[in-house]
Amino acid sequence: MAVFVKAVDLGSFAAAADALGMSGPMVGKHVRFLEERLGVRLLNRTTRRQSLTDFGQTYYERCRLVLFEAEAADALAADQLAEPRGRLRVTLPALFGRYCVVPVLLELARKYPVLELDLSFGDRFDDLAEGGFDLAIRTGVLADSAGLITRRVARQPMLVCAAPSYLETQGTPESLQDLAGHQAILYRRSGRAAPWLFPNDGAEVAEISLPSRFHLDDMGAIADAAVAGMGLVWLPFWLVQDRIRSGALRPVLRRQPPFLYDVHALWLQTPHLPRKVRVAVDALAAELPKHQQYIADYSAAFASGADFSL
């Protein structure tokens, strides 16, 4: 098939022979073998020119596809053994990317010196094709993943916290029903503020919307406002753990399991995923969940009232 396609592409047996490093008669032998096996003529040949038959045209186009897939399969095997290299362009959420994703990617770059990182931080949902990104990291519900491959790489527990000064004056909520009497600091990126989510005994997730004088689109600023005693916050564990450790914030709702926000890696559908992307996704899927057991241990100890060092 490869000899036949090359002869058609170059227009003659002689040109194909030069390109393939074989004799002209050997090229003709390959083509005749195909015709004998198929029982159909592929080429009309004269002393001056050759042209494809109608069937030969159809067979030629199908052969090109077969050879392309075979080469792609071989390239996949070769890529599996190759070192990740080239520029890896990633779009990722500002805070989660900085605190959780970047350490994993930097360690990957340390391991593979020919891998380059080009990272874009922001909470907007960039178009991968339009922005030229190899990979996107997104948290929460995926609004539209058409044309994309997605893989969950982590889950981030959400905790309700407040400053000790706030709890001393306003009281400590012990149940979801208690939240209604408290002031909240809410995250709002666009439109209405996002409700707080909590696991329910049934399949549904409990959504709670609280009154608030404060709507911010930066989670770090929300945590700072909570430390200042302005109200309750609902934030991911990785963002508040240092503040909890220092005593600046105190988690509440001891008996309530935390809601787990999914974290996904997304990339464009492609017949051959570059090794640099595959290695990055595998590293994130392997490293990010390592924190989850620590969080699970903390949650269990917190619910039981036992001491647990952050």
N, C-alpha and C positions, 0 to 999 in steps of 0.2 A: 504493500500500500504506500509506504513512504517513497519508494522509487517511482511508482506511478504518479503520485502527487507532484514530486519534484520535476518529472518530465513534463507534466502539464504546465506547471508554474513557469518553467524556463523555456518552454516551447519546442524543445527537441531532445532526442535521446543523447546526442553528443554533449549538449550543455549540462544535462543531468548527470552524465557520466563524469564530466570534469568536476562538478560540485560534490559528487558522492565518492570520488576516488575509485571508480571502477571503469571497465571498458564499455564502449557503446553497445556491443552485442550482448553484454550481461544485462544492461538496462532493458534491452528489447526482450531478453529472456524472462525477466521479472514480469513485464507487462503481459507477455504471451501466457505465462503461467496463470496470472489472474484471469485472463479471458477464458482459458481452458477450464479452470475451476468453476467459473461462473456460467460458462456456456453462452456468453454474450460478448459481442465485440465492444470494446471500450474506445478505441481510437480508429479513425480512418487515416491510413498512412499511404503517402505516395513518395516518390523519390525527392520531391521538393518540399512537401509540407505535411503536417499532421493536424487533425482536428478531432475533437470529441464527438462521439455519437450522442444521441439524445440520452440513452441510458448511461453512457460514459460521463456526461455532465452531472447527472444525478448522483452517480456512484462517486465521482470525484468530490462533490460537496460533502457527502456523508463521510468519506475517508478523511477529509480534513478535520471534521469534528472528532472522529475517533482518534486521530493522531494527536490532536490538541489535548484531549482528555488523558491520553497515555503520557504525554509530556508533563502535564500538570500533576499526575500521580507520581511520576518520578521526581519532580521538583519538590513535592510534598515530603517525600522520603529524605531527600537531600537536605531540605530545610529543617527537618526534625533533628538532624545532627549538627546543624550550623549554629554558630553563636549569634544571639540576637544583636542586630546592628541597625544603624540608621536612626533617623529622628522619629521619636514616638510623641505624637501630639495628642494631648489629653485635655478635655474640658471637665471641670469638677467643681462641686460646691465650695464656696470660699472657706468656711470654717471646718467642715468635715474633711475637705481636701487637705487643708493645712495641717490639722492635728492628727488625722488618721491615715490618709492615703499617701501623702508625701513621704513619710518615713519608710513606707514599704517600697515606693518607687526609687527613692534614693539608695536604699540597700540593693535594689536590683541594678541600678547604674554602677554601684560599687563592684558588684559581681561581674558585670559585663562592661568593660571599659570602652567598647566601640558603640555602646547604646547611648543615644542623645535624648534628653528630655525637653519637651516644649509644652509647658503646662499653662492653662488658662483658667483662672479662678473667677467664679461668679455664680450666682444662684439662678441666672437665666438659663433656659433650655436651648442651647445652641443646636443648629442644624449641622449634623456631622459632615454631610457631603458638601454643603455650602461653605462651611468653615474649614474644610480640609482636615478634620480631626480623625485620628485613628480609633479613638476610644472616648467614651463618655462615662462618668460616674454620676449617678442620680439617686436621690433618696425619695422615699415615699411612693405614692401611686404613679405609675407611668401612664400619662395621658394618651400618648400615641407612640406605638413602637412599630408601626408599619414600615417594612423594608429594613428592619433592624433585628439583630440577634441579641437577646438579653440573657444575662446570667446573674442570679442573686449571689452576691459575694459576702454579705454580712447582714446583721440585723442590729439596730441600735435601740436599746431600751430607753424609754422616756420616763423621767422622774418628775414628780411635783415637789418643789422645794420653796423655801422662804427663809428670810433672815431671822435669826433668833429674836431680834428686836420687834419684828412684825408679829411673830407668833406669841410673844409675851403680851402684846396689847390686844391682838385680835383672836387669840386662841388657836389651837392646833386642830385642823380637820382630821377626823379619823375615818370617814367614809365619803363616798362620792356625793351623798346627799348633803354633807356638811359644806361642800365647796360653794354652794349657792350663797352663803352669807359672807363670802370673802371677795376681796379686790384682787384682780388678776392683771398681769402684764402680758399682753398678747402679741403674737407674731402675725404680721400681716404683710405679705409680699405684694399682692394685688387683689383688689376686690375686698370681700369681707374677711375678717380675721378667721384663721383656721380654728375649728373646734378642737378641744382636747379629746383624745381617744383612749378608751380603756377596754381591756378584755371583759367579756361578759360570760356568764355560765353557758349561754346558748351560742349559736353560730354568729349572732350579730355583735357588732362592736358598739359600745356605748359612746355616744358623742355628747360632749358637754360644752355649752357655750356660756361663758361667764361675763358679768359686767366688767367694764374696764375703762379707765381714763387714759390708759397708755397703750398705744399701738406702734410697734417698732418693726422694721424689716431687717434687723440685724440681731442674731441670737446672742452674740457677745454682749451687745448693749442691753439686751433683756436680762442677761445674767447679772450685769453690773447694777441695773435698776433694782433687781431683787436683793442684792447685797446691801443696797441703800435703804432697804426696808419698805419698798413701795408696794409690795404685794406678792402673791403666789406666782410661780412660773412653772411651765411644763417644758422641760428641756432634756436633750439627750445626756446620758450618763457621762460620756467622755468629756462633755463640756463643763459639767458641774462637779466632777469628782475632786478636783483640786480645791475648789471652794468649800466642798463638804469636809474635806480632810482638814482644812485650816479652821473650820468652825464658822466661816462666813455665811454658809447656807446650811440648812437642816432639811433633810427629806421628810415628807409626811406621808400619810395614807399607808400605814404599816402593813395592813392586811390586803392591800390592793396590788395584784400583779401588774408589772409595768407593760405598757403597750410596746410592741416591737416594730419599729419602722424598718422596712426593707431597704437595702442598699443594692443597687443593680449596676453592673457593667454592661454597656451597650456598644455595639459596633455594627457597621454596615454589612449586609449580606454579601458574601463573596465566595466564589468557588475555592479560593485558596487563601486561608487566613495567614497573614504574615506571622512569622515566629515571634517577632517583638511584641505583637499584640497578645498572642496566645500565652507567652511567658508572663506578661504583665497581669493578665486576668487570673492566671493560675496562682501567681504570687499573692494577689489581693484576696482570692478565695481561701488561700491557706493561712494567711497571716491575720487578717481582720477578725475572723471568728475566734481566734485564740483569746481575745478579750472577753468573749461571751461567758466562758466558764467562771472567770473571776467575777463577772457581774452577777451570774446566777448564784454563786456562793454568797455574794454580798446581799442579794435580794432575800435569800433564804434566811440568813442571819438577821437581817433587818426585820423581817416579818415575825420571827420568833422572839425578837427583843434581845437577842444575844449581841455581845460586842463583836465588832469586826473591823479590823484596821484597814483603812483605805490606802 
